[in-house]
Amino acid sequence: MEDSSDEPPTSAVLLDSCLFSQVIFNNVEKFYIPGGDVTCHYTLTQNITPRGKDWVGIFRVGWKTTREYYTFLWAPLPAGAPSDSAVQQQIQFKAYYLPKDDEYYQFCYVDQDGVVRGASVPFQFRAETEDDILVVTTQGEVEEIELQNKNLHKENEELKASCANLQKQNMELQEELKKTQELQKSLESLRSNTENLELELNSLKMENKHLKEQGDCREAELHQLQEQMQSVTSEKERLENKLKTALDHMDQLQSQVLNYEKEVENLSHMDHDKTEQLETLKEENHQLRLSTAQQQQTHDLLKELEEQKHLFHILQAEKSEAEEENRKLRGENDALLRLLSQPREVPPFSAASQAPIPPPEAGSLLFGNPYCAAGGSLGAGVEASLRKCPMCGDVFPEDVGTSEYETHVQNHLVVKCPICSESFEESNKQVFDDHLFCHGLE
């Protein structure tokens, strides 16, 4: 069997539904000699449209479906031939792929839908025999044969005429078949449209059912709202019940029910409006609370700032007083230094000099005045030249600069931020802590 890249399209269509007249096989021999190539000639009528997957196969006689082919070749497409005229085609089967037995076979043209469009007369693959060799006869037999040939020719002409009529009838039947096929295609299209419409109808029915269920849910919700409104309007229902007992006609009762439903709807709208107003008031109240909290926080911060400012002013005043006192002390110290630098006569040692020195009075110098007694020693002047830190008690000699002493005392009064090196007074501890907290927030 022929080695091809893919199998030909076949189907399980039975012989009764095939159209063998659309492709006619020509010059089909009764038998073909084994071992030789076989050329298949066929005619494509105007009733068939060749396609790329059409094929010609060799079938054993008695086949039922197109799947029972022995070998096949792809049918070539006609080159530029008009579609409304018959086209002569031929293909050649190689000897290697042909059957090796002497069973009867036939050519079949199958389209790409797997439907047979034409079949040839049966033939065999066998060698010539004596029955196939012509025998020379006598003159009388020749004349008799010629007479028979004339009769056969006449019958042939009649058969041709009959065949022409049959072909004409066949053409008419094919036209009718073509119309029938077109009608069948239209019917299939209508069936397809009908199925689509039925699907759409089913979809619409399902949607309608869903909408009905939603409507039932809406009715249940409306019923619940009506029950809620009954509890609110109990007095109105009591009066309506009294009125219903007094009414006899169903029309009046229906009118009252309709009026009641309208009033319930209006009350529902009013309830919705009040709910929206309540939500608006809640939002405004929330905004007012936020604004009040912000204002309170701002007020507390301003109050704390004022306290810090007041404390800063107090510390500034204390600092100014300390600086003024320090300035006075420096002046006194300079005056004492000037007195020490002046030469003096040392009086003779007397018993009076051994008298105890009284303690310094209030407002006097911290280390006492070395010149308060005439018999004061020189060591007292040295003690006066020393300066002591009032915060930590460190003593600074005279050779230490005044600026260094003041810087040391000032460092006790100032705290520096370890992050930005900003200075704060020791008394403003809260301001310094708030400053560090702000760095933590960053």
Secondary structure, 3 states (H helix, E strand, C coil): CCCCCCCCCCCCCCHHHCCCECEEEECCCCEECCCCCEEEEEEECCCCCCCCCCEEEEEECCCCCHHHEEEEEECCCCCCCCCCCCEEEEEEECHHHCCCCCCEEEEEEECCCCCEEEECCCEEECCCCHHHCCCCCCHHHHHHHHHHHHHHHHHHHHHHHHHHHHHHHHHHHHHHHHHHHHHHHHHHHHHHHHHHHHHHHHHHHHHHHHHHHHHHHHHHHHHHHHHHHHHHCHHHHHHHHHHHHHCCCHHHHHHHHHHHHHHHHHHHHHHHHHHHHHHHHHHHHHHHHHHHHHHHHHHHHHHHHHHHHHHHHHHHHHHHHHHHHHHHHHHHHHHHHHHHHCCCCCCCCCHHHHCCCCCCCCCCCCCCCCCCCCCCCHHHHHHHCCEECCCCCCEECCCCCHHHHHHHHHHHHEEECCCCCCEEECCCHHHHHHHHHHHHHC
